[in-house]
Amino acid sequence: MSKLSVELSGRVAEKVNPQIEDKIKEVLGSSEGDSNLFEYIVLLVNNNHTKDFIATDLEAFFGKSEAVDFTEWLWGVLKPYEKGGEARKKLDNEVQAESIPPLEGVLCGKLHLESEAI
């Protein structure tokens, strides 16, 4: 019984959601995705259902063999984005770096103001 601690939102969703949508199209053999199925899969993941539960639940959409294969693939895609996973750490570092203003601009502005005051 395997669970993942992943939430498909924000940066993780930006990276993973297109892959999931493409895989659904591939498995269903369709050029158009199934938005309801995609949203349902996101809901299953975000509610921390087990791998076995998700595979069993997706049998109605894919059939047993394809549901198991899809869930194995999904786990492989999501595992790096689990809390503490390498891809998740990288995304968190990117977000942190973007939220910190450049130090040089702050210092230059301060020095400029000090020189005008003299």
DRENMI-644205 format. One record per residue: residue number from 1; y, x, z of N, C-alpha, C, O in turn. Coordinates in Angstrom, 3 decimals. Each point is the difference from the previous one (the first is absolute). Layout:
REM residues N
+-----+----------+----------+----------+----------+----------+----------+----------+----------+----------+----------+----------+----------+
!   i !      n_v !      n_u !      n_w !     ca_v !     ca_u !     ca_w !      c_v !      c_u !      c_w !      o_v !      o_u !      o_w !
+-----+----------+----------+----------+----------+----------+----------+----------+----------+----------+----------+----------+----------+
! NUM !        Y !        X !        Z !        Y !        X !        Z !        Y !        X !        Z !        Y !        X !        Z !
...
+-----+----------+----------+----------+----------+----------+----------+----------+----------+----------+----------+----------+----------+
REM end
This chain:
REM residues 118
+-----+----------+----------+----------+----------+----------+----------+----------+----------+----------+----------+----------+----------+
!   i !      n_v !      n_u !      n_w !     ca_v !     ca_u !     ca_w !      c_v !      c_u !      c_w !      o_v !      o_u !      o_w !
+-----+----------+----------+----------+----------+----------+----------+----------+----------+----------+----------+----------+----------+
!   1 !   -1.184 !    0.862 !    0.000 !    1.184 !   -0.862 !    0.000 !    1.224 !    0.891 !    0.000 !    0.373 !    0.562 !    1.030 !
!   2 !    0.248 !   -0.436 !   -2.187 !    1.117 !    0.917 !   -0.197 !    1.301 !   -0.775 !   -0.180 !    0.095 !   -0.907 !   -0.827 !
!   3 !    0.893 !    1.283 !    1.615 !    1.337 !   -0.588 !   -0.104 !    0.986 !    1.095 !   -0.341 !   -0.224 !    1.169 !    0.314 !
!   4 !    1.305 !   -1.543 !   -0.951 !    1.090 !    0.922 !   -0.286 !    1.253 !   -0.481 !    0.710 !    0.218 !   -1.201 !    0.164 !
!   5 !    0.586 !    2.138 !    0.246 !    1.285 !   -0.335 !    0.596 !    1.088 !    0.287 !   -1.037 !    0.711 !    1.002 !    0.073 !
!   6 !   -0.610 !   -1.910 !   -1.032 !    0.946 !    0.150 !   -1.103 !    0.735 !   -1.314 !   -0.160 !   -0.603 !   -1.071 !    0.079 !
!   7 !    1.906 !    1.150 !   -0.303 !    0.762 !   -1.197 !   -0.327 !    0.566 !    0.182 !   -1.391 !    0.714 !    0.966 !   -0.272 !
!   8 !   -1.035 !   -1.896 !   -0.604 !    0.478 !    0.074 !   -1.375 !    1.409 !   -0.576 !   -0.081 !    0.210 !   -1.144 !   -0.402 !
!   9 !    0.742 !    1.977 !    0.798 !    1.413 !   -0.368 !   -0.080 !    0.806 !    1.280 !   -0.193 !   -0.528 !    1.102 !    0.150 !
!  10 !    1.795 !   -1.249 !   -0.479 !    0.891 !    1.145 !   -0.140 !   -0.498 !    1.038 !   -0.989 !   -0.474 !   -0.334 !   -1.085 !
!  11 !    0.588 !    1.593 !    1.472 !   -0.378 !    1.121 !   -0.866 !   -1.483 !   -0.001 !   -0.344 !   -0.377 !    0.340 !   -1.122 !
!  12 !   -0.449 !   -0.710 !    2.057 !   -1.448 !   -0.041 !   -0.262 !   -0.270 !   -1.007 !   -1.116 !   -0.767 !    0.280 !   -0.921 !
!  13 !    1.394 !   -1.441 !    1.004 !   -0.181 !   -1.027 !   -1.026 !    0.487 !    0.495 !   -1.363 !   -0.641 !   -0.269 !   -1.017 !
!  14 !    1.756 !    0.983 !    0.983 !    0.518 !    0.538 !   -1.254 !   -1.021 !    0.904 !   -0.674 !   -0.132 !   -0.004 !   -1.224 !
!  15 !   -0.581 !    0.769 !    2.016 !   -0.984 !    0.948 !   -0.525 !   -1.319 !   -0.677 !   -0.357 !   -0.607 !    0.333 !   -1.018 !
!  16 !    0.161 !   -1.268 !    1.831 !   -1.360 !   -0.522 !   -0.096 !   -0.090 !   -1.304 !   -0.798 !   -0.960 !   -0.191 !   -0.747 !
!  17 !    1.919 !   -0.693 !    0.885 !   -0.113 !   -1.327 !   -0.617 !   -0.245 !    0.039 !   -1.507 !   -0.851 !   -0.746 !   -0.485 !
!  18 !    1.562 !    1.585 !   -0.279 !   -0.295 !    0.035 !   -1.443 !   -1.444 !    0.410 !   -0.303 !   -0.604 !   -0.495 !   -0.951 !
!  19 !    0.065 !    1.387 !    1.753 !   -1.393 !    0.408 !   -0.197 !   -0.953 !   -1.165 !    0.246 !   -0.962 !   -0.197 !   -0.743 !
!  20 !    1.237 !   -0.567 !    1.786 !   -0.855 !   -1.152 !    0.317 !    0.091 !   -1.043 !   -1.112 !   -1.015 !   -0.541 !   -0.438 !
!  21 !    2.230 !    0.265 !   -0.012 !    0.175 !   -0.986 !   -1.077 !   -0.738 !    0.434 !   -1.268 !   -0.641 !   -0.822 !   -0.655 !
!  22 !    0.728 !    2.101 !    0.310 !   -0.691 !    0.507 !   -1.186 !   -1.519 !   -0.090 !    0.161 !   -0.707 !   -0.334 !   -0.951 !
!  23 !    0.213 !    0.628 !    2.139 !   -1.440 !   -0.062 !    0.245 !   -0.506 !   -1.446 !   -0.096 !   -1.086 !   -0.241 !   -0.528 !
!  24 !    1.858 !   -0.706 !    1.028 !   -0.387 !   -1.413 !   -0.118 !   -0.127 !   -0.371 !   -1.480 !   -0.967 !   -0.643 !   -0.406 !
!  25 !    1.955 !    1.056 !   -0.394 !   -0.054 !   -0.283 !   -1.444 !   -1.254 !    0.618 !   -0.625 !   -0.680 !   -0.629 !   -0.810 !
!  26 !    0.391 !    1.861 !    1.199 !   -1.168 !    0.698 !   -0.531 !   -1.295 !   -0.730 !    0.368 !   -0.852 !   -0.233 !   -0.858 !
!  27 !    0.711 !   -0.120 !    2.118 !   -1.228 !   -0.643 !    0.465 !   -0.162 !   -1.389 !   -0.619 !   -1.105 !   -0.393 !   -0.373 !
!  28 !    2.197 !   -0.338 !    0.267 !   -0.068 !   -1.346 !   -0.571 !   -0.067 !    0.024 !   -1.523 !   -0.283 !   -1.020 !   -0.630 !
!  29 !    0.545 !    2.194 !    0.034 !   -0.023 !    0.092 !   -1.456 !    1.127 !   -0.762 !   -0.641 !   -0.190 !   -0.666 !   -1.017 !
!  30 !    1.371 !    0.760 !    1.607 !    1.146 !   -0.780 !   -0.447 !    1.221 !    0.898 !   -0.143 !    0.174 !    0.955 !    0.758 !
!  31 !    0.664 !   -1.267 !   -1.731 !    1.248 !    0.748 !   -0.130 !    1.049 !   -0.509 !    0.978 !    0.988 !    0.680 !    0.277 !
!  32 !   -1.211 !   -1.869 !    0.237 !    0.894 !   -0.573 !    0.999 !   -0.690 !    0.016 !    1.356 !   -1.185 !   -0.314 !    0.110 !
!  33 !    1.920 !    0.673 !    0.895 !   -0.560 !    0.006 !    1.345 !   -0.046 !   -1.387 !    0.598 !    0.522 !   -0.958 !   -0.570 !
!  34 !   -1.130 !    0.866 !    1.680 !   -0.069 !   -1.254 !    0.739 !    0.857 !    0.190 !    1.243 !   -0.440 !    0.610 !    0.975 !
!  35 !    1.663 !   -1.131 !   -1.009 !    0.929 !    0.239 !    1.106 !   -0.497 !   -0.608 !    1.307 !    0.240 !    0.554 !    1.073 !
!  36 !   -0.928 !   -1.685 !   -1.155 !   -0.530 !   -0.607 !    1.225 !   -1.080 !    0.874 !    0.625 !   -0.034 !    0.176 !    1.218 !
!  37 !   -0.843 !    0.368 !   -2.045 !   -1.049 !    0.886 !    0.500 !    0.618 !    1.271 !    0.580 !   -0.420 !    0.468 !    1.058 !
!  38 !    1.406 !    0.085 !   -1.741 !    0.686 !    1.190 !    0.509 !    0.603 !   -0.279 !    1.375 !   -0.195 !    0.777 !    0.934 !
!  39 !    0.918 !   -1.874 !   -0.812 !    0.624 !   -0.349 !    1.279 !   -1.046 !   -0.222 !    1.090 !    0.222 !    0.339 !    1.162 !
!  40 !   -1.352 !   -0.904 !   -1.544 !   -1.078 !   -0.232 !    0.958 !   -0.567 !    1.336 !    0.496 !   -0.262 !    0.159 !    1.193 !
!  41 !    0.076 !    0.785 !   -2.098 !   -0.506 !    1.326 !    0.384 !    0.981 !    0.687 !    0.937 !   -0.412 !    0.610 !    0.986 !
!  42 !    1.704 !   -0.701 !   -1.280 !    1.029 !    0.575 !    0.881 !   -0.087 !   -0.645 !    1.378 !    0.088 !    0.688 !    1.017 !
!  43 !   -0.258 !   -1.984 !   -0.983 !   -0.122 !   -0.715 !    1.269 !   -1.221 !    0.480 !    0.787 !    0.089 !    0.226 !    1.207 !
!  44 !   -1.218 !   -0.071 !   -1.881 !   -1.211 !    0.486 !    0.670 !    0.220 !    1.391 !    0.594 !   -0.399 !    0.268 !    1.133 !
!  45 !    1.037 !    0.613 !   -1.905 !    0.260 !    1.368 !    0.470 !    0.981 !   -0.012 !    1.165 !   -0.232 !    0.647 !    1.022 !
!  46 !    1.331 !   -1.385 !   -1.178 !    1.023 !   -0.026 !    1.048 !   -0.491 !   -0.643 !    1.294 !    0.544 !    0.263 !    1.073 !
!  47 !   -1.576 !   -1.110 !   -1.173 !   -0.574 !   -0.614 !    1.193 !   -1.139 !    0.829 !    0.581 !   -0.730 !   -0.460 !    0.879 !
!  48 !    0.585 !    1.686 !   -1.377 !   -0.979 !    0.976 !    0.522 !   -1.436 !   -0.501 !   -0.002 !   -0.755 !    0.265 !    0.936 !
!  49 !    0.378 !   -0.985 !   -1.979 !   -1.390 !   -0.422 !   -0.110 !   -0.875 !    1.205 !   -0.315 !    0.463 !    0.996 !   -0.554 !
!  50 !   -1.718 !   -1.106 !    0.914 !   -0.930 !    1.102 !   -0.242 !   -0.337 !    0.090 !   -1.489 !    0.191 !   -0.938 !   -0.774 !
!  51 !   -0.694 !    2.099 !    0.423 !   -0.433 !    0.238 !   -1.370 !   -1.079 !   -1.018 !   -0.406 !    0.054 !   -0.565 !   -1.092 !
!  52 !   -1.017 !    0.342 !    1.965 !   -1.078 !   -0.948 !   -0.290 !    0.534 !   -1.422 !   -0.173 !   -0.430 !   -0.726 !   -0.896 !
!  53 !    1.363 !    0.339 !    1.754 !    0.576 !   -1.344 !   -0.096 !    0.707 !   -0.172 !   -1.342 !   -0.178 !   -1.014 !   -0.675 !
!  54 !    0.983 !    2.009 !    0.290 !    0.750 !   -0.086 !   -1.261 !   -0.961 !   -0.058 !   -1.182 !    0.176 !   -0.818 !   -0.902 !
!  55 !   -1.191 !    1.681 !    0.902 !   -0.971 !    0.002 !   -1.104 !   -0.682 !   -1.355 !   -0.117 !   -0.143 !   -0.532 !   -1.101 !
!  56 !   -0.273 !   -0.020 !    2.214 !   -0.672 !   -1.303 !   -0.009 !    0.946 !   -1.095 !   -0.473 !   -0.391 !   -0.884 !   -0.762 !
!  57 !    1.634 !    0.948 !    1.216 !    0.986 !   -1.010 !   -0.377 !    0.325 !    0.055 !   -1.495 !    0.254 !   -1.034 !   -0.616 !
!  58 !   -0.262 !    2.222 !    0.038 !    0.357 !    0.157 !   -1.417 !   -1.151 !   -0.325 !   -0.946 !    0.191 !   -0.029 !   -1.216 !
!  59 !   -1.387 !   -0.217 !    1.759 !   -1.145 !   -0.349 !   -0.844 !    0.284 !   -1.233 !   -0.854 !   -0.452 !   -0.084 !   -1.142 !
!  60 !    1.192 !   -0.861 !    1.686 !    0.324 !   -1.227 !   -0.739 !    0.837 !    0.294 !   -1.248 !   -0.039 !   -0.764 !   -0.964 !
!  61 !    0.790 !    1.859 !    0.976 !    0.863 !    0.347 !   -1.129 !   -0.680 !    0.964 !   -0.969 !    0.145 !   -0.130 !   -1.216 !
!  62 !   -0.887 !    1.097 !    1.758 !   -0.541 !    1.077 !   -0.817 !   -1.515 !   -0.030 !   -0.177 !   -0.521 !    0.655 !   -0.902 !
!  63 !   -0.188 !   -1.389 !    1.731 !   -1.449 !    0.123 !    0.084 !   -0.326 !    1.084 !    1.021 !    0.855 !    0.821 !    0.332 !
!  64 !   -2.089 !   -0.814 !    0.167 !   -0.344 !    0.876 !    1.111 !    0.167 !    1.488 !   -0.329 !    0.663 !    0.726 !    0.740 !
!  65 !   -1.246 !   -0.283 !   -1.817 !    0.028 !    1.424 !   -0.350 !    1.425 !    0.494 !   -0.246 !    0.396 !    1.045 !    0.516 !
!  66 !    0.371 !   -1.798 !   -1.305 !    1.385 !    0.393 !   -0.286 !    0.878 !   -0.062 !    1.244 !    0.908 !    0.816 !    0.157 !
!  67 !   -1.170 !   -1.772 !    0.726 !    0.779 !   -0.116 !    1.243 !   -0.221 !    1.226 !    0.880 !    0.945 !    0.529 !    0.584 !
!  68 !   -2.194 !   -0.079 !   -0.490 !   -0.304 !    1.197 !    0.792 !    0.653 !    1.222 !   -0.639 !    0.603 !    0.816 !    0.697 !
!  69 !   -0.719 !   -0.684 !   -2.029 !    0.609 !    1.139 !   -0.701 !    1.522 !   -0.005 !    0.149 !    0.615 !    1.037 !    0.249 !
!  70 !   -0.022 !   -2.220 !   -0.405 !    1.457 !   -0.106 !    0.139 !    0.438 !    0.385 !    1.404 !    0.979 !    0.728 !    0.165 !
!  71 !   -1.684 !   -1.202 !    0.838 !    0.371 !    0.289 !    1.386 !   -0.162 !    1.485 !    0.306 !    0.830 !    0.574 !    0.705 !
!  72 !   -1.875 !    0.056 !   -1.217 !   -0.168 !    1.449 !    0.159 !    1.181 !    0.733 !   -0.643 !    0.560 !    0.927 !    0.586 !
!  73 !   -0.195 !   -1.349 !   -1.783 !    1.145 !    0.606 !   -0.687 !    1.279 !   -0.214 !    0.827 !    0.781 !    0.931 !    0.199 !
!  74 !   -0.580 !   -2.159 !    0.275 !    1.187 !   -0.331 !    0.790 !    0.090 !    0.891 !    1.230 !    1.076 !    0.506 !    0.319 !
!  75 !   -2.188 !   -0.311 !    0.371 !   -0.011 !    0.843 !    1.191 !    0.396 !    1.427 !   -0.353 !    0.734 !    0.650 !    0.744 !
!  76 !   -1.222 !   -0.168 !   -1.878 !    0.355 !    1.351 !   -0.438 !    1.482 !    0.154 !   -0.283 !    0.590 !    1.042 !    0.282 !
!  77 !    0.009 !   -2.087 !   -0.843 !    1.440 !    0.027 !   -0.295 !    0.822 !   -0.104 !    1.282 !    1.014 !    0.685 !    0.137 !
!  78 !   -1.431 !   -1.521 !    0.792 !    0.794 !   -0.273 !    1.202 !   -0.165 !    1.036 !    1.105 !    0.934 !    0.229 !    0.768 !
!  79 !   -2.088 !    0.394 !   -0.671 !   -0.306 !    0.920 !    1.109 !    1.085 !    1.055 !    0.208 !    0.390 !    0.232 !    1.144 !
!  80 !    0.120 !    0.423 !   -2.202 !    1.046 !    1.011 !    0.218 !    1.304 !   -0.571 !    0.576 !    0.798 !    0.734 !    0.583 !
!  81 !   -0.585 !   -2.051 !   -0.750 !    1.229 !   -0.628 !    0.487 !   -0.155 !   -0.592 !    1.391 !    0.932 !   -0.599 !    0.537 !
!  82 !   -2.110 !    0.771 !    0.042 !   -0.219 !   -0.454 !    1.361 !    0.889 !    0.799 !    0.940 !    0.331 !    1.150 !   -0.289 !
!  83 !    0.057 !   -1.741 !    1.400 !    0.828 !    0.714 !    0.977 !   -0.677 !    1.311 !    0.353 !   -1.153 !    0.021 !    0.432 !
!  84 !    1.881 !    1.074 !   -0.620 !   -0.552 !    1.325 !    0.263 !   -0.589 !    0.656 !   -1.235 !   -0.312 !    1.190 !    0.026 !
!  85 !    0.152 !   -1.950 !   -1.120 !   -0.546 !    0.556 !   -1.240 !    1.021 !    0.882 !   -0.702 !    1.204 !   -0.138 !    0.218 !
!  86 !   -1.685 !    1.040 !   -1.054 !    0.874 !    0.969 !   -0.661 !    1.055 !   -0.659 !   -0.895 !    1.172 !    0.374 !    0.054 !
!  87 !   -1.569 !   -1.340 !   -0.865 !    0.964 !   -0.665 !   -0.881 !    1.037 !   -0.766 !    0.819 !    1.174 !   -0.044 !   -0.366 !
!  88 !   -1.600 !   -0.550 !    1.458 !    0.923 !   -0.735 !    0.876 !    1.009 !    0.949 !    0.633 !    1.187 !   -0.317 !    0.076 !
!  89 !   -1.657 !    1.494 !    0.384 !    0.903 !    0.997 !    0.578 !    1.029 !    0.443 !   -1.025 !    1.179 !    0.152 !    0.319 !
!  90 !   -1.628 !    0.056 !   -1.553 !    0.912 !    0.419 !   -1.063 !    1.072 !   -1.060 !   -0.246 !    1.183 !    0.323 !   -0.109 !
!  91 !   -1.601 !   -1.594 !    0.022 !    0.968 !   -1.090 !   -0.188 !    0.974 !   -0.082 !    1.166 !    1.202 !   -0.171 !   -0.205 !
!  92 !   -1.714 !    0.292 !    1.429 !    0.860 !   -0.057 !    1.183 !    1.014 !    1.132 !   -0.019 !    1.158 !   -0.200 !    0.366 !
!  93 !   -1.578 !    1.383 !   -0.789 !    0.912 !    1.142 !   -0.097 !    1.055 !   -0.227 !   -1.064 !    1.158 !    0.372 !    0.188 !
!  94 !   -1.543 !   -0.983 !   -1.317 !    0.965 !   -0.309 !   -1.056 !    1.057 !   -0.974 !    0.508 !    1.191 !    0.184 !   -0.251 !
!  95 !   -1.621 !   -1.206 !    0.956 !    0.926 !   -0.998 !    0.538 !    0.951 !    0.656 !    0.994 !    1.202 !   -0.261 !   -0.016 !
!  96 !   -1.742 !    1.107 !    0.876 !    0.816 !    0.679 !    0.999 !    1.019 !    0.913 !   -0.677 !    1.160 !    0.039 !    0.411 !
!  97 !   -1.574 !    0.691 !   -1.433 !    0.907 !    0.911 !   -0.703 !    1.120 !   -0.767 !   -0.701 !    1.135 !    0.474 !   -0.058 !
!  98 !   -1.447 !   -1.650 !   -0.470 !    1.009 !   -0.804 !   -0.679 !    1.000 !   -0.606 !    0.973 !    1.134 !   -0.285 !   -0.384 !
!  99 !   -1.524 !    0.086 !    1.619 !    0.887 !   -0.651 !    0.958 !    0.925 !    0.982 !    0.721 !    0.914 !   -0.419 !    0.710 !
! 100 !   -1.144 !    1.712 !   -0.886 !    0.835 !    1.008 !    0.655 !    1.071 !    0.445 !   -0.990 !   -0.333 !    0.476 !   -1.085 !
! 101 !    1.610 !   -0.618 !    1.433 !    1.057 !    0.414 !   -0.930 !   -0.026 !    1.519 !   -0.173 !   -0.375 !    0.726 !    0.921 !
! 102 !    0.776 !   -0.246 !   -2.107 !    0.003 !    1.445 !   -0.225 !    0.921 !    0.704 !    0.992 !    1.154 !   -0.392 !    0.174 !
! 103 !   -1.656 !    1.398 !    0.451 !    0.730 !    0.725 !    1.019 !    1.197 !    0.726 !   -0.586 !    1.060 !    0.036 !    0.624 !
! 104 !   -1.205 !    0.543 !   -1.807 !    1.085 !    0.779 !   -0.583 !    1.237 !   -0.843 !   -0.259 !    1.116 !    0.472 !    0.215 !
! 105 !   -1.285 !   -1.713 !   -0.675 !    1.141 !   -0.864 !   -0.244 !    0.740 !   -0.327 !    1.283 !    1.228 !   -0.089 !   -0.002 !
! 106 !   -1.933 !   -0.087 !    1.071 !    0.610 !   -0.311 !    1.288 !    0.779 !    1.195 !    0.498 !    1.132 !   -0.144 !    0.460 !
! 107 !   -1.716 !    1.306 !   -0.545 !    0.677 !    1.207 !    0.481 !    1.216 !    0.332 !   -0.846 !    1.039 !    0.382 !    0.539 !
! 108 !   -1.149 !   -0.520 !   -1.851 !    1.135 !    0.307 !   -0.866 !    1.161 !   -0.928 !    0.299 !    1.150 !    0.435 !    0.062 !
! 109 !   -1.447 !   -1.714 !    0.123 !    1.049 !   -0.959 !    0.308 !    0.673 !    0.329 !    1.318 !    1.218 !   -0.140 !    0.112 !
! 110 !   -1.957 !    0.565 !    0.872 !    0.540 !    0.336 !    1.301 !    0.886 !    1.241 !   -0.086 !    1.084 !    0.044 !    0.581 !
! 111 !   -1.555 !    0.949 !   -1.306 !    0.776 !    1.228 !   -0.153 !    1.295 !   -0.272 !   -0.739 !    1.044 !    0.562 !    0.333 !
! 112 !   -1.113 !   -1.422 !   -1.336 !    1.183 !   -0.350 !   -0.762 !    1.035 !   -0.680 !    0.887 !    1.185 !    0.322 !   -0.086 !
! 113 !   -1.595 !   -1.229 !    0.913 !    0.922 !   -0.692 !    0.892 !    0.620 !    0.960 !    1.007 !    1.191 !   -0.098 !    0.296 !
! 114 !   -1.976 !    1.012 !    0.224 !    0.513 !    0.966 !    0.969 !    1.047 !    0.918 !   -0.648 !    1.001 !    0.338 !    0.632 !
! 115 !   -1.229 !    0.064 !   -1.884 !    0.945 !    0.911 !   -0.644 !    1.304 !   -0.712 !   -0.310 !    1.053 !    0.638 !    0.010 !
! 116 !   -1.082 !   -1.936 !   -0.284 !    1.244 !   -0.741 !   -0.247 !    0.809 !   -0.175 !    1.276 !    1.228 !   -0.081 !   -0.050 !
! 117 !   -1.892 !    0.024 !    1.176 !    0.679 !   -0.232 !    1.260 !    0.763 !    1.242 !    0.464 !    0.892 !   -0.106 !    0.841 !
! 118 !   -1.223 !    1.255 !   -1.366 !    0.648 !    1.245 !    0.468 !    1.341 !    0.210 !   -0.583 !    0.655 !    0.998 !    0.303 !
+-----+----------+----------+----------+----------+----------+----------+----------+----------+----------+----------+----------+----------+
REM end
